[in-house]
């Protein structure tokens, strides 16, 4: 599994990872535009970024095949990710957050739900 994204992607312990704790969508576009990925987890660190939709759409547009999106817990970022997933015909995975309201209570459960 190839993951692209933020601390949630880091926590998934993917076989290949283009991920860093704290990364936002602007930085992801600058550093990882054009990499292939199976999973995208972005939007949690910049949910109010006015370019969030555009950034995520640019990243997705360069990935061939389908991906699975991890839906951020922030309402605006979550709506954007769900909308992009529908537009591209991708799946989404939502999760129950731990006490911080951002990260999954169980990364093992998220990983299990990523399987086709």
N, C-alpha and C positions, 0 to 999 in steps of 0.2 A: 504494500500500500504506500502510495506517495501522497504526503500531506503538504499543504501550503497554508501558512497562516501564523497565528498568534500563539499565546501560551496554551490555549486549548489544544491546538495542533501539536505543540511540544509534548503535552501530557499524554497524547495518544500513542507515543512511542512508535511512530511509523517506521517502516523499513527505510524509506528515504524521506527526508524532511527538509522543506524550505520553510522554516518557521523560527520565530524568535519571540521571546516574552516581550510584551509591550508594543509589538509592531502594529502600525495602523495601515489603512489601505493606501495612503499616499506613498509610504515607504515600500509597501509590497509591490506597487506598480513600478517604482524605481528599481527595485532589486530583483524582482522575480517575474516580470512580465515576459511571457513566452515559455516558461517552464511547464512541463506536463505534470498534472496532478490528478489524483483520484478523489481527494478530499480537500475542500476549502473551508477554513475557519477564519473569517475576518469580519470586522465590524464591531467587535466588543470594545476595542480601544479607541475608536473614533466614531461612536454612534451618531454624533451630531454634525459630522463633517459634511458640508454641503456637496462635496464631490464623492460621497460614499457610493451611491448608485453607479455613477460614471466609472469610478475606479474599479469596482467589482465587475462591472460589465466588460471593461477592457481586459481584465485578467481572464475572465471566463471565455471571452471571445478568442483568445489565443490557445485555449486548451481543446484538443480534439477528443471526441468521445464524450461520454457522460461523466459527471462528477456527483459527489454527494456533498451537500452543504451542511455545515454545522450551524444551526440557527442561534444567533446571539440572543441573550436574555433581554437586552434592551429593546423596548417596544419598537422604536423607529428602525433600528438596525435589523431587527427580526423581520419586520414587514418588507424591508428592501431585499433581504436574502430570500424570503419566500417568493417575492415577485420575480426576482431573477431566476430562481429555480424553475418556476412555472414557465417563464419565457424560454428558457433553454431546454426544458424537458428533463430536468434533473430531479433527483430525490433530495429530501431534506431529513435531517435527524435533529430532533429536539431532545432536551435533557432536563432533568431535575437538578437545580443548582444547589451547591453547598451553601454554607452560611454567608459567603461573600456575595452571593447573588449573581455571580459571573461564571464561575467554573463548575464543571459537572461534579455532582456528588460521587459518581462512579465512572471513572474513565473506562474501566473494564466493560461496563454496560454500554457506553457509547460505542466502543470498539466493536462489540458484539452486534450492535444495530447497524454498523457500517457495512457489514457483510451483505452481499447481494441476496 
